[in-house]
Amino acid sequence: MKKSISGYKLQRNASARKALLRGLVTSVINEERITTTVTKAKAAAPLVDKMITLAKKGDLAARRQAASYLMTPDSVKKLFDKLGSRFGQRNGGYTRVVKLGWRRGDGAETAMLELVGSELIKHSEDRAKRREERLRAMREGQEGGGEAAQS
């Protein structure tokens, strides 16, 4: 009879599994979206949610708990300064797993693990870059047009 055992083994021993999940959670917090296999994404998603819940608490004990799990001090700083306030009004469901298809090399099913709302931030960054490029092109065009009129 199958027992109700939670979690994923990911074909690794306990220490390698812990290191893998710590790396994935740190990457999601830093980059706000990562591409990995579906199983790894599903294993890491609850841990990312737990880290964001700690960030919403915001006290020193929660910061120390997060720092003991995450791999870089920058990720702890971003978690508590930006993500905790961003998800302050939301009660859970901070991550999304989107299936992307099959990986070419080994045929593993890949997925994107992302923070909810990061697509809006990504789109606004892209819009800002495009706007800056348009402004720069317009300035160069005006400067070039003024020189042509003088000659």
WOVEN-V816721 format. One record per backbone hydrogen bond with DSSP energy under -0.5 kcal/mol. NH is the residue of the N-H (numbers start at 0). CO is the residue of the C=O. E is the energy in kcal/mol with one decimal. If there is no record, write none. Layout:
nh co e
NH CO E
NH CO E
This chain:
nh co e
4 2 -1.5
5 3 -0.5
11 8 -1.4
16 12 -2.5
17 13 -2.3
18 14 -2.2
19 15 -2.3
20 16 -2.5
21 17 -2.4
22 18 -2.1
23 19 -2.3
24 20 -2.6
25 21 -2.3
26 22 -2.2
27 23 -2.4
28 24 -2.1
29 25 -2.2
30 26 -3.2
31 27 -2.2
33 112 -2.3
35 110 -2.7
37 108 -2.0
40 36 -2.3
41 37 -2.5
42 38 -1.8
43 39 -2.1
44 40 -1.9
45 41 -0.6
47 43 -2.1
48 44 -2.1
49 45 -1.9
50 46 -2.0
51 47 -2.2
52 48 -2.1
53 49 -2.0
54 50 -2.0
55 51 -1.9
56 52 -1.3
57 53 -2.0
62 58 -2.1
63 59 -2.3
64 60 -2.1
65 61 -2.4
66 62 -2.3
67 63 -1.7
68 64 -0.9
68 65 -0.6
69 65 -3.1
75 71 -1.3
76 72 -2.3
77 73 -2.6
78 74 -2.4
79 75 -2.2
80 76 -2.6
81 77 -2.2
82 77 -1.9
83 78 -1.9
85 81 -2.0
86 82 -2.1
87 84 -1.0
89 86 -0.9
91 89 -1.0
95 113 -2.5
97 95 -0.6
97 111 -2.6
98 96 -0.5
99 109 -2.6
100 109 -1.1
102 107 -3.4
106 102 -1.4
109 100 -3.4
110 35 -3.6
111 97 -3.1
112 33 -2.4
112 110 -0.5
113 95 -2.5
113 111 -0.6
114 31 -2.1
115 93 -2.9
117 114 -1.9
120 116 -1.3
121 117 -2.7
122 118 -2.4
123 119 -2.2
124 120 -2.2
125 121 -2.3
126 122 -2.5
127 123 -2.2
128 124 -2.3
129 125 -2.5
130 126 -2.5
131 127 -2.4
132 128 -2.4
133 129 -2.3
134 130 -2.5
135 131 -2.6
136 132 -2.4
137 133 -2.5
138 134 -2.5
139 135 -2.4
140 136 -2.3
141 137 -2.4
142 138 -2.7
143 139 -2.6
144 140 -2.3
145 141 -2.1
146 142 -1.6
147 143 -1.8
148 144 -1.7
149 145 -1.2
150 146 -1.5
